[in-house]
């Protein structure tokens, strides 16, 4: 593909940014405010789709700074990430309206403005053509998402925000150190499929230092152990934030950054010669297993999903670190597959909270009967994350396992299989409890079999003191305000009883369409990617990216 000058890459970054002042100016008119969000989302998606369909590679030159040529370039890997984020921004925008209004959240204008800023930065991360531009957008993403993490404004969210900044800004410092060292060694920081040529002949010890700095810096947002602690703490944010930013934009920017560092800065051959790719693979494999083990013990649903995310992100990092075409292809597919499956799980967790007030697995007994469509979607997405056929996760993990078997260290196949077993151990009790758990006999039939009771003190920074049928947080998932609730006819408390009824379910639906439609869309995409994976552009983009890197 030939590079052609185009304004499209810049437009993909600017459209969400231009929506920010319009959203802020429309704060007193919520429907107009959300209209600007929708227009920016549709526009951004249309621009990205136009670049995907272009026979050439659109490039926007941004000028020069300190001798570095800055540019935005829509290569295959960048378009894959940009198409994913712009698609899910549309779904999350609709879901956010139902969720934020359904719980009568405060500061909704700030919330939607910060969301638009986050997507703008994500587009920049995806399309950056050089390490300096990538670093700038990577840091802007941290600043844009901070208001979302601390949205609740309580002590727990502020503590989570401080931890989030400490980790992610610290990671940014490491990335900056790495890019300076790469520039000094290679004379350029422009990304190149297969690696920057000058690094192959650079001093190996300095090259190893640059590799370590970049991978560690990006590894913070990819939540590679031991750089992961910020992610479970950030689950105090509203569920749409957890869904898009902590299943797509923030964490995927980290995994995408690792991919750029390994395959586009150093390249497979140089990374192999330096001997550090294997060390990265070991860290990733350890993260997959350790996060899975810890996740099994979580009773707070969102916290459990956070540890699942930590584990799943390292599938991507391990696939890249194995340095084989099949594994890299599987890693790029898993960027997409994990996003659709995990955001479905977060959407359902938030929907269940809005409808029932429940956020603990051991309190979900009967929720599957109250919300059959939503919990069925949860079960399908969970099956995909485990690796069952006909869902997107099977396709990506199949290629990851084949790539591991074809690598210099085929024993990593065992890490993928063990991590999948741990996912099954976590998700099966959730699904079983929701559909088959009972409360009528007064027993603990709904208790999560692996997790300690959430009625005992915990240290996750959330609200751990409540049982069912007492009070339900109405402000955020972590809870600032409480409203009295009564047991519903099916034995499940309803958070909707104490908040605005503006989003009462349509007749025949179990919840508001604003909440249910995004769930059906994302789980539907996960199934399409599992049944006919070549039907969507993601497959071809991943193939093209791998072909460019591995010649």
C-alpha positions in Angstrom: 0.0 0.0 0.0 1.2 3.5 -0.9 1.3 6.3 1.6 -0.9 9.3 0.5 -1.3 12.7 2.1 -4.7 12.8 3.7 -6.6 14.8 6.4 -8.5 11.7 7.5 -6.1 10.5 10.3 -6.1 14.0 11.8 -9.9 14.2 11.4 -10.3 11.0 13.4 -8.5 12.6 16.3 -10.1 16.0 16.0 -13.8 15.0 15.7 -14.1 13.7 19.3 -12.0 16.7 20.6 -14.3 19.2 18.8 -17.3 17.6 20.6 -15.8 18.5 24.0 -16.7 22.2 24.1 -20.1 21.5 22.5 -20.9 18.9 25.2 -19.8 21.3 28.0 -21.9 24.1 26.5 -25.0 21.9 26.4 -24.9 20.8 30.0 -28.3 22.2 30.8 -29.9 20.4 27.9 -29.1 16.7 28.3 -30.6 15.5 25.0 -28.7 18.1 23.0 -25.5 17.1 25.0 -25.9 13.4 24.2 -26.7 14.4 20.6 -23.3 16.0 20.2 -21.8 12.8 21.6 -23.7 10.7 19.1 -22.8 12.9 16.1 -19.1 12.9 17.1 -19.2 9.1 17.5 -20.9 8.5 14.1 -18.5 10.9 12.4 -15.4 9.4 13.9 -16.6 5.9 13.0 -17.3 7.1 9.4 -13.8 8.6 9.1 -12.1 5.5 10.3 -14.2 3.3 8.0 -13.3 5.5 5.1 -9.6 4.9 5.9 -10.2 1.1 6.2 -11.7 1.0 2.8 -9.0 3.2 1.2 -6.7 1.3 -1.2 -3.8 3.5 0.1 -2.4 4.4 3.5 -3.6 7.8 4.6 -0.9 10.0 6.3 -1.2 13.4 7.9 2.1 15.2 8.4 2.1 17.2 11.6 5.4 19.0 11.1 8.8 18.6 12.9 9.7 19.1 16.6 13.3 18.9 17.8 14.2 17.2 14.6 11.5 14.5 15.0 9.1 14.2 12.1 5.6 14.0 13.6 2.8 12.3 11.7 -0.4 10.3 11.9 -0.5 7.2 9.7 -3.4 4.8 9.2 -1.5 1.5 8.8 -3.2 -1.8 9.2 -2.5 -2.3 12.9 -3.5 1.3 13.8 -6.7 1.0 11.8 -7.6 -2.2 13.6 -7.4 -0.5 17.0 -9.0 2.7 15.7 -12.0 0.8 14.1 -12.4 -1.1 17.3 -12.4 1.9 19.6 -14.7 4.0 17.3 -17.2 1.1 17.0 -17.4 0.6 20.7 -17.6 4.3 21.5 -21.0 4.3 19.7 -22.3 1.3 21.7 -20.9 2.8 25.0 -22.4 6.2 24.3 -25.9 4.7 24.1 -25.3 2.5 27.1 -24.0 5.5 29.1 -27.2 7.4 28.6 -29.3 4.5 30.0 -26.8 3.9 32.9 -26.0 7.4 34.0 -29.7 8.6 33.8 -31.0 5.3 35.2 -28.9 5.8 38.4 -29.5 9.6 38.3 -25.7 10.2 38.4 -24.3 13.6 39.0 -21.7 15.5 36.8 -22.9 13.8 33.6 -21.7 16.7 31.4 -18.2 16.3 32.7 -18.5 12.6 32.2 -19.4 12.8 28.5 -16.8 15.5 27.9 -14.1 13.3 29.4 -15.3 10.4 27.4 -14.9 12.3 24.2 -11.4 13.5 25.2 -10.5 9.9 26.0 -11.6 8.7 22.5 -9.7 11.5 20.8 -6.5 10.4 22.7 -7.2 6.8 21.8 -7.4 7.7 18.1 -4.0 9.4 18.5 -2.5 6.4 20.1 -3.8 4.1 17.3 -2.7 6.3 14.4 0.6 7.8 15.7 3.4 7.2 13.2 6.3 7.8 15.6 7.2 7.2 19.2 7.0 10.8 20.2 3.4 11.3 18.9 2.5 8.0 20.5 4.0 9.1 23.8 2.1 12.4 23.7 -1.3 10.8 23.1 -0.5 8.0 25.6 -0.1 10.6 28.3 -3.1 12.6 27.1 -5.2 9.5 27.5 -4.1 9.2 31.1 -5.2 12.8 31.8 -8.5 12.5 29.9 -9.5 9.3 31.8 -8.6 10.5 35.3 -11.9 12.5 35.8 -13.8 9.3 34.8 -11.9 7.2 37.4 -12.7 9.7 40.2 -16.2 10.4 39.0 -17.9 9.3 42.2 -15.9 11.9 44.2 -15.7 9.7 47.3 -12.7 8.7 49.3 -12.4 5.3 47.5 -12.5 6.9 44.0 -10.0 9.6 44.9 -7.6 7.0 46.3 -8.1 4.9 43.1 -7.4 8.1 41.0 -4.1 8.8 42.9 -3.0 5.2 42.3 -4.0 5.4 38.7 -2.0 8.6 38.1 1.0 7.3 40.0 1.2 4.1 37.9 0.2 5.4 34.5 2.2 8.7 34.6 5.2 6.7 35.9 4.8 4.4 32.9 4.8 7.4 30.7 8.2 8.5 32.1 9.6 5.1 31.2 8.2 5.3 27.7 9.8 8.8 27.3 13.1 7.4 28.5 12.8 4.6 26.0 12.0 6.8 23.0 14.9 9.1 23.8 17.3 6.2 23.9 15.9 4.8 20.7 16.3 8.1 19.0 19.9 8.3 20.2 20.7 4.8 19.0 18.8 4.7 15.7 18.7 8.4 14.7 14.9 8.1 14.3 11.8 7.3 16.3 9.5 6.7 13.3 7.7 3.4 13.6 8.5 0.8 10.9 6.9 -2.6 10.2 9.5 -5.2 11.1 11.5 -2.7 13.3 13.7 0.4 12.9 16.8 -0.7 11.0 19.3 1.3 13.0 18.5 -0.7 16.2 19.8 -3.9 14.7 23.4 -2.6 14.7 23.2 -0.5 17.9 25.0 -1.3 21.1 23.1 -4.4 22.4 23.1 -3.4 26.0 21.7 0.1 25.3 19.2 -1.5 22.9 18.1 -3.9 25.7 17.7 -0.9 28.1 15.5 0.9 25.5 13.4 -2.3 25.0 13.0 -2.7 28.8 11.9 0.9 29.2 9.4 0.9 26.4 7.9 -2.5 27.3 7.7 -1.6 31.0 6.2 1.8 30.3 3.5 0.4 28.0 3.2 -2.6 30.3 1.7 -0.5 33.0 -1.5 0.2 31.1 -1.4 -3.4 29.8 -1.5 -4.4 33.5 1.4 -6.8 33.3 2.3 -8.1 36.8 3.7 -6.5 38.9 2.4 -3.2 37.3 -1.2 -4.2 37.5 -2.5 -2.9 40.9 -4.1 0.3 39.5 -6.7 -1.7 37.4 -8.7 -3.5 40.1 -8.7 -0.2 42.1 -10.1 1.7 39.2 -13.2 -0.4 39.1 -14.8 2.1 41.5 -15.6 4.1 38.3 -19.1 3.9 36.7 -19.5 0.7 34.7 -19.5 2.3 31.3 -16.0 3.7 32.2 -14.9 0.2 33.2 -16.3 -1.2 30.0 -14.9 1.1 27.4 -11.8 2.5 29.1 -10.7 -0.5 31.1 -11.7 -3.2 28.6 -10.8 -1.2 25.4 -9.2 2.2 25.4 -6.8 2.4 28.3 -5.7 -1.2 28.7 -5.7 -1.8 25.0 -3.5 1.3 24.5 -1.0 -0.4 26.8 -1.2 -3.7 24.9 -1.1 -1.8 21.6 2.0 0.1 22.8 3.8 -3.2 23.6 2.9 -4.4 20.1 4.3 -1.3 18.6 7.5 -1.5 20.7 8.2 -5.2 19.9 7.1 -5.4 16.3 7.5 -1.8 15.0 10.4 -0.4 16.9 12.6 -3.4 17.4 11.1 -6.0 15.1 11.0 -9.8 15.5 14.6 -10.4 14.5 16.2 -7.7 16.7 13.9 -8.5 19.6 14.9 -12.2 19.3 18.6 -11.3 19.0 18.5 -9.2 22.1 17.0 -12.1 24.1 14.4 -10.1 25.9 11.3 -11.3 24.1 11.4 -14.5 26.1 11.6 -12.7 29.4 8.6 -10.6 28.3 6.8 -13.8 27.4 7.5 -15.3 30.9 6.1 -12.2 32.6 3.0 -12.4 30.4 2.5 -16.1 31.1 2.9 -15.5 34.8 0.4 -12.6 34.7 -2.2 -14.8 32.9 -2.0 -17.5 35.6 -1.6 -15.3 38.7 -4.4 -12.9 37.7 -6.6 -15.9 37.0 -6.0 -17.4 40.4 -6.7 -14.2 42.2 -9.8 -13.6 40.1 -11.4 -16.9 41.1 -11.5 -15.6 44.7 -13.4 -12.3 43.9 -17.0 -12.0 44.9 -17.3 -8.4 43.7 -18.4 -8.9 40.1 -16.6 -5.9 38.6 -13.4 -6.6 40.6 -13.5 -10.2 39.3 -13.8 -8.9 35.8 -10.9 -6.6 36.3 -8.6 -9.6 37.2 -10.0 -11.4 34.2 -9.0 -8.4 32.1 -5.4 -8.4 33.6 -5.1 -12.1 32.6 -6.6 -11.6 29.1 -4.4 -8.6 28.3 -1.4 -10.8 28.8 -2.7 -13.2 26.1 -2.0 -10.4 23.7 1.4 -9.5 25.2 2.4 -13.2 25.2 1.3 -13.6 21.6 3.4 -10.6 20.5 6.4 -11.8 22.6 6.4 -15.2 21.0 7.6 -13.6 17.7 5.8 -16.0 15.3 3.4 -14.8 12.6 0.6 -17.1 13.9 1.0 -15.9 17.5 1.1 -12.2 16.4 -2.0 -12.7 14.3 -3.8 -14.3 17.2 -2.7 -11.4 19.5 -4.2 -8.8 17.1 -7.4 -10.8 16.8 -7.6 -11.1 20.6 -7.4 -7.3 20.9 -10.7 -7.2 19.1 -12.2 -10.4 20.4 -11.5 -9.6 24.1 -12.9 -6.1 23.7 -16.3 -7.2 22.4 -16.6 -10.0 25.0 -15.3 -8.1 28.0 -17.4 -5.0 27.3 -20.5 -7.2 27.1 -19.7 -8.6 30.6 -19.2 -5.1 32.0 -22.4 -3.9 30.3 -24.4 -6.7 31.8 -22.8 -6.1 35.2 -23.9 -2.5 35.1 -27.4 -3.4 33.8 -27.9 -5.9 36.6 -26.8 -3.2 39.1 -29.2 -0.6 37.7 -32.1 -3.2 37.7 -31.4 -5.1 40.9 -28.8 -3.1 42.9 -26.6 -6.2 43.1 -22.8 -6.1 42.5 -21.7 -9.3 44.3 -21.7 -12.7 42.7 -23.1 -14.3 45.8 -26.1 -12.0 45.6 -26.9 -12.8 42.0 -29.1 -15.8 42.7 -32.2 -15.5 40.6 -31.0 -12.6 38.5 -30.8 -14.8 35.4 -34.5 -15.4 35.7 -35.2 -11.6 36.2 -32.9 -10.6 33.3 -32.8 -13.7 31.0 -31.6 -11.9 27.9 -28.9 -10.0 29.5 -27.5 -12.9 31.6 -27.6 -15.1 28.5 -25.4 -12.6 26.7 -23.2 -12.6 29.8 -22.9 -16.4 29.5 -22.1 -16.3 25.8 -19.4 -13.7 26.3 -17.9 -15.6 29.3 -17.8 -18.8 27.2 -15.9 -16.9 24.6 -13.3 -15.7 27.1 -12.9 -19.3 28.3 -12.3 -20.3 24.7 -15.5 -22.2 23.7 -16.1 -22.5 19.9 -18.5 -20.2 17.9 -17.5 -17.2 19.9 -14.6 -14.7 19.1 -12.3 -15.8 21.9 -12.0 -19.3 20.4 -10.7 -18.0 17.1 -8.1 -15.7 18.6 -7.0 -18.3 21.2 -6.8 -21.0 18.6 -4.2 -19.0 16.6 -2.4 -18.0 19.8 -2.0 -21.7 20.8 -0.9 -22.6 17.3 1.6 -19.8 17.3 3.0 -20.9 20.7 3.4 -24.4 19.5 5.3 -23.1 16.5 7.6 -20.9 18.6 11.0 -21.6 20.1 9.2 -22.2 23.5 6.2 -24.4 22.8 5.6 -25.0 26.5 3.8 -21.7 26.5 0.9 -23.6 25.1 0.4 -25.0 28.7 0.1 -21.4 30.0 -2.8 -20.6 27.6 -4.6 -23.8 28.5 -4.2 -23.3 32.3 -5.4 -19.7 32.0 -8.5 -20.9 30.1 -9.2 -23.4 32.8 -9.0 -20.6 35.5 -11.5 -18.5 33.4 -13.9 -21.5 33.5 -13.5 -21.8 37.2 -14.4 -18.1 37.6 -17.2 -17.7 35.2 -19.1 -20.9 35.7 -20.1 -20.1 39.3 -21.3 -16.6 38.2 -23.6 -18.0 35.5 -24.8 -20.9 37.6 -25.6 -18.7 40.6 -27.5 -16.2 38.3 -29.7 -18.9 36.7 -29.9 -21.7 39.3 -29.1 -20.1 42.6 -32.0 -19.8 45.0 -32.9 -17.7 48.0 -36.4 -18.7 49.0 -35.3 -21.4 51.4 -33.2 -19.0 53.4 -30.0 -20.9 52.6 -26.8 -19.7 51.1 -27.5 -21.5 47.8 -26.4 -18.5 45.9 -23.0 -18.1 47.5 -20.0 -18.0 45.2 -18.2 -21.3 46.0 -14.7 -19.9 45.8 -15.0 -16.4 47.3 -15.1 -15.3 50.9 -18.3 -13.6 52.1 -18.4 -10.0 51.1 -20.1 -9.2 54.4 -16.6 -9.6 56.0 -14.2 -6.6 55.8 -12.3 -6.4 52.6 -9.6 -4.0 51.3 -10.8 -3.4 47.7 -12.0 0.2 48.5 -15.6 -0.5 47.7 -18.8 -0.7 49.7 -18.6 -4.0 51.5 -21.0 -3.6 54.2 -24.4 -4.2 52.7 -26.5 -7.3 52.3 -29.6 -7.5 50.1 -32.9 -5.8 50.8 -31.3 -3.0 52.9 -29.9 -0.1 50.9 -28.6 0.3 47.4 -26.0 2.8 46.2 -27.6 5.2 43.8 -24.8 7.4 42.8 -22.2 5.0 41.4 -21.2 1.3 41.6 -19.1 2.2 44.7 -22.0 4.0 46.2 -22.2 7.5 47.7 -25.9 7.9 48.2 -28.4 5.2 49.3 -32.0 4.7 48.7 -34.4 2.5 50.5 -35.5 -0.6 48.5 -37.9 -3.4 48.9 -37.7 -7.0 47.8 -39.2 -7.5 44.4 -41.6 -10.3 43.6 -38.8 -12.6 42.4 -36.8 -12.0 45.6 -34.3 -9.6 44.0 -34.0 -5.9 45.2 -34.5 -3.3 42.6 -32.3 -0.2 42.5 -34.8 1.4 40.1 -37.3 1.7 42.9 -35.4 4.6 44.5 -34.3 6.5 41.4 -35.8 8.3 38.4 -38.3 6.3 36.5 -37.5 8.1 33.2 -36.0 4.9 31.8 -38.7 2.3 32.7 -38.4 -0.8 30.5 -40.5 -0.9 27.3 -43.3 -3.4 27.5 -41.9 -6.9 26.9 -38.3 -5.9 27.6 -36.5 -6.6 30.8 -34.7 -3.2 31.0 -34.4 0.0 29.1 -33.4 -0.3 25.4 -30.6 2.1 26.1 -29.0 -0.6 28.3 -30.1 -3.7 26.4 -29.4 -2.8 22.8 -25.6 -2.2 23.4 -25.4 -5.6 25.1 -27.1 -7.3 22.2 -24.8 -5.5 19.7 -21.5 -6.3 21.4 -22.4 -10.0 22.1 -23.7 -10.3 18.6 -20.4 -9.0 17.3 -18.5 -11.5 19.4 -20.6 -14.3 17.9 -20.1 -13.1 14.4 -16.4 -12.9 14.9 -16.5 -16.5 16.2 -18.7 -18.0 13.5 -17.6 -16.0 10.4 -14.4 -14.2 11.5 -13.5 -13.1 8.0 -16.8 -11.3 7.5 -15.6 -8.1 9.3 -12.5 -5.9 8.4 -10.6 -6.9 11.6 -9.4 -10.2 10.1 -8.0 -8.6 7.0 -6.4 -5.8 8.9 -4.7 -8.3 11.2 -3.5 -10.4 8.2 -2.1 -7.3 6.6 -0.3 -6.1 9.7 1.3 -9.5 10.2 2.4 -9.7 6.6 4.0 -6.2 6.8 5.9 -7.1 10.0 7.0 -10.6 9.0 7.4 -10.0 5.3 
